[in-house]
Amino acid sequence: MELQPLGDRLIVEVLEEEEMTVSGIVLPDTAKEKPQRGRVLAVGPGARNEKGDHVPMDIAKDDEVVFSKYGGTEIKLGIDDVLILRESDVLAKVIGTREPAGAKA
């Protein structure tokens, strides 16, 4: 099954990150915070302006994004769980790579 988002919505595959404490203890799923990063699988045509024309989205397919912790709607797509978000629920695009805070080179 494939989904095509409508309006200013996008479909995001949530990126699960293994969380480990500074001392090296891996946290179980029940102790983890809800993920806030994902990869965009599909984008809608964008919202409409006053004239009825589509306003292009700032986000494209395959972008990695950071989104609101409790934003969007979770759905099951085949065996995967995906999130349908509005463009306004996206806080930032991930540009480039950066070591996590506290990581040693």
ZIMO-V401917 format. One line per field, one symbol per residue. ss: DSSP state (H for helix, E for strand, L for the rest). psi: psi as a letter, one per 30 degrees, with the letter a starting at -180 (. if undefined). burial: 1 if it has 24 or more other C-alpha atoms within 12 Angstrom, else 0. A space follows every 10 residues. Layout:
ss = ???
psi = ???
burial = ???
This chain:
ss = LLLLLLLLEE EEEELLLLLE LLLLLELLHH HLLLLLEEEE EEELLLLELL LLLELLLLLL LLLEEEELLL LLEEEEELLE EEEEEEHHHE EEELLLLLLL LLLLL
psi = kkkjllbhll kkjkjkkkkk lefgkkklef fllklgklkk ekklfllkaf fgkkjklfkl kgkklklkeg llkklkjbfk klkjlleffk elkkkalkkl kfkk.
burial = 0000101111 1111000000 0000000000 0000111111 1111111000 0000001111 1011111000 1100000000 0111111011 0010000000 00000
